[in-house]
Structures are given as structure tokens and as C-alpha cells.
Amino acid sequence: MKDFEKYKNQMENPSLSHEAPQREYRYQSRRLNMCFKEDALKEVGLSNHPKSDKIYQMAWEKGHSEGLQAVYYALQELAKIIL
């Protein structure tokens, strides 16, 4: 996985006082995160694994504060354990 930028929300984060734009921003962020999850799980060979959601959750908890690249690397390491 090389292009982590395609999963970055390109919308400017609106102020909290504007509900409709804030809702759209959150929707786009969730959509991009789901796309990243699907692509990452597929790339590491866990897309159809019965524990893929749990493994992804563990990788997310470990790496999300550092960005999607850290989540992906954590996912790769965890996949080695169960595959």
C-alpha cells in the first residue's frame, strides 16, 4: 500500500457551529476510513478472515494516533501472527 493520501479527507474541517458541513465532513471521514480498512485488509490477506474486524481494531488502536501508515504496518505485523 503506497498511496495513503487518497484516504485523507480533502474537505476543510468546518467549525463546530455549522452542523450541516460538520455532518458532511464526518460522513466523508467515515467513508474514507472504511475504504482504507477494506483495502488494507485485502492487501494483507485478511479480507475474508473471521477475525479480520478484531485484528483491524487492534491495529487501529495501536497506530491511528500516528496516521494510517502506522495502522497499516501494525496490521501487517498482526496478520503475520494469524496467517
Secondary structure as UniProt FT lines:
FT   HELIX           4..7
FT   TURN            16..17
FT   HELIX           19..43
FT   TURN            44..45
FT   TURN            47..48
FT   TURN            50..51
FT   HELIX           52..63
FT   HELIX           64..66
FT   HELIX           68..82
//
